[in-house]
Amino acid sequence: MPDRDFFNLRDAVQLLESRGELATVSGRIHWDVELGALCREVYRRKGPALLFSNIQDYPAETARCSQLVSGLFASMRRVSLLLGFDDVQPNKRLVEYVLERNDMRIAPRIVESGPVHKHVITGKDIDLLEFPVPRWHFLDAGRYIGTLGCVVTKDPETQQLNVGIYRGMVVDRDRIAVLIISSQSWEIFREKYRARNEPVPMAWVFGWDPIMEFIAGTTFPNGVCEYEVMGAYRGRPVPLVKCKTVDLLVPADAEMVVEGYLSLDPSTFALEGPFGEVTGYASDVPTMRPAMKVTAITHRDDPLFRATAAAGLPNAPSEFGYVIAIQRAAIAWNVLRNAGIPGILNVCVQPISNGTTVIVQIKKTYEGQPKQIAAALWGSLTCKSVYKIVIVVDDDIDPTSYEAVDWAINYRVDPGSDDLGVFRSTIGWALDPSAPLENRQPSELGIALGNRLLIDATKTWRFPRRAEWNNEKFPPVSINRPEDIELMKRRWEEYRIKNWDEKF
Ligand SMILES: Cc1cc2nc3c(=O)[nH]c(=O)nc-3n(C[C@H](O)[C@H](O)[C@H](O)COP(=O)(O)O)c2cc1C
């Protein structure tokens, strides 16, 4: 079981570099589109994490911040290493580990000072563009600073801290416009601040132990303080310092923190979007959205700016997909566990789907089990932006193998039968481009509306048993028997297979 001290971002960079998982881009690259384009190309080639050290307009000698790091999580090996494992782990091992740690808590501790306060910028000296914030894609409305930054907010009634990841676009030197999706914790807090006629204090943390991103980007029940979960993952309390201009706490050795207040006064709103979103689409039209007014920027010496190209493409999962895949599988498994559904063997979310599709492997013990699984997932609030498609497979199908799952869909699903189940007009996701625009209006609907699909790719139990199929309901699969495999293994060298150097 991994148990290691907190990384700071530099430790994480070093670890990945030493394991051949991080490359430095030392040639000049432009923050305007070029950097984002290279990130996406490297995702497509399943390449390493990238440290950019020579960014146009941000020379190392004079810039306040000259380096950007991206892609730390963008492979399952890197997810495993950053969680603290020695090397890549199978899906089930990671999901079980996350399931266990998500239920544990270690309260943070407050320390007097930390490297994050080495430099404190306030008032007219604030300029967000002193940091190398990319315009990630040519269709983006502007330079997006908030891609993997973690936003700290607080419930004004209970004082409970919350950490989440939300997108944010630089509006001008001291304002960041944000997208708040309904039912997120900070949206609930926002309504409480609105009732008090107060702005929302925020602290945006860019770069610390990546475990922060792994926890902040996932859905915990309202009332859970993500700092306590981060502590549980590392087996020790998170060291936090008080912010300089807002009443919030941030990791003492974070790279950089942007403090400020989110105004709820519509006259202060700013145009935000479109943005190359996790779906791969340039999401939504320019919309007036709340903007954070920055009151301070604090940072370490020579800070590393942490960011990512959010958009996953049809053939290239983004870092976002990897950050949330294991968590979204674990949260689905937790829902099924709490619903008391038996026989769950493994749950898999492929990074390309960002959790839109979840694949559940079961030991089937009754015919209605797949429907019950879908109903439990769709009946839970955790499904708000995920689990649109639920695929259930038998215990002989590896849920982490695309080919195995596809095979099961091809030969165990009869599309005209109850193998497919559609559940219409449930809670949906405003960023899903396949839903009609009128269903993506939280202002009208509270939360967006969406339709959902169950693919029951298990063998149906409704067929009669047949004597010629060993009294089973499906014909036997033409797999090699153990004795066939044993024979091949024994005779492999004797076959003298030319031009193929494979060992058995
Ligand atoms: C890279 C990344 C970007 C995200 N962007 C947004 C966003 O712009 N708006 C949003 O509401 N949620 C966004 N999310 C999802 C939230 O971070 C996630 O739902 C989290 O559970 C929110 O925490 P909360 O429920 O404590 O507010 C993003 C997640 C990740 C990993």
The ligand as a MOL file (V3000), in Angstrom:
LIG
                    3D

  0  0  0     0  0            999 V3000
M  V30 BEGIN CTAB
M  V30 COUNTS 31 33 0 0 0
M  V30 BEGIN ATOM
M  V30 1 C -9.4840 19.4980 -15.3110 0
M  V30 2 C -10.8820 19.6740 -14.7240 0
M  V30 3 C -11.6440 20.7740 -15.1120 0
M  V30 4 C -12.9190 20.9880 -14.5790 0
M  V30 5 N -13.6410 22.1060 -14.9280 0
M  V30 6 C -14.8270 22.3660 -14.3310 0
M  V30 7 C -15.5320 23.6040 -14.5940 0
M  V30 8 O -15.0910 24.4450 -15.3760 0
M  V30 9 N -16.6900 23.8510 -13.9450 0
M  V30 10 C -17.2040 22.9400 -13.0630 0
M  V30 11 O -18.2440 23.2370 -12.4740 0
M  V30 12 N -16.5880 21.7450 -12.8260 0
M  V30 13 C -15.4020 21.4520 -13.4220 0
M  V30 14 N -14.7360 20.2730 -13.1660 0
M  V30 15 C -15.3700 19.2530 -12.3370 0
M  V30 16 C -15.2210 19.5520 -10.8830 0
M  V30 17 O -13.8960 19.8280 -10.5200 0
M  V30 18 C -15.6560 18.3220 -10.1300 0
M  V30 19 O -16.9980 18.0640 -10.4590 0
M  V30 20 C -15.5340 18.4800 -8.6510 0
M  V30 21 O -16.1940 17.4000 -8.0690 0
M  V30 22 C -16.1640 19.7360 -8.1510 0
M  V30 23 O -16.0180 19.7520 -6.7690 0
M  V30 24 P -17.1870 20.2680 -5.8420 0
M  V30 25 O -18.3620 19.3510 -6.0320 0
M  V30 26 O -16.5500 20.1780 -4.5000 0
M  V30 27 O -17.4950 21.6650 -6.2810 0
M  V30 28 C -13.4550 20.0490 -13.6670 0
M  V30 29 C -12.6900 18.9260 -13.2810 0
M  V30 30 C -11.4100 18.7360 -13.7920 0
M  V30 31 C -10.5860 17.5350 -13.3340 0
M  V30 END ATOM
M  V30 BEGIN BOND
M  V30 1 1 1 2
M  V30 2 1 2 3
M  V30 3 2 2 30
M  V30 4 2 3 4
M  V30 5 1 4 5
M  V30 6 1 4 28
M  V30 7 2 5 6
M  V30 8 1 6 7
M  V30 9 1 6 13
M  V30 10 2 7 8
M  V30 11 1 7 9
M  V30 12 1 9 10
M  V30 13 2 10 11
M  V30 14 1 10 12
M  V30 15 2 12 13
M  V30 16 1 13 14
M  V30 17 1 14 15
M  V30 18 1 14 28
M  V30 19 1 15 16
M  V30 20 1 16 17
M  V30 21 1 16 18
M  V30 22 1 18 19
M  V30 23 1 18 20
M  V30 24 1 20 21
M  V30 25 1 20 22
M  V30 26 1 22 23
M  V30 27 1 23 24
M  V30 28 2 24 25
M  V30 29 1 24 26
M  V30 30 1 24 27
M  V30 31 2 28 29
M  V30 32 1 29 30
M  V30 33 1 30 31
M  V30 END BOND
M  V30 END CTAB
M  END
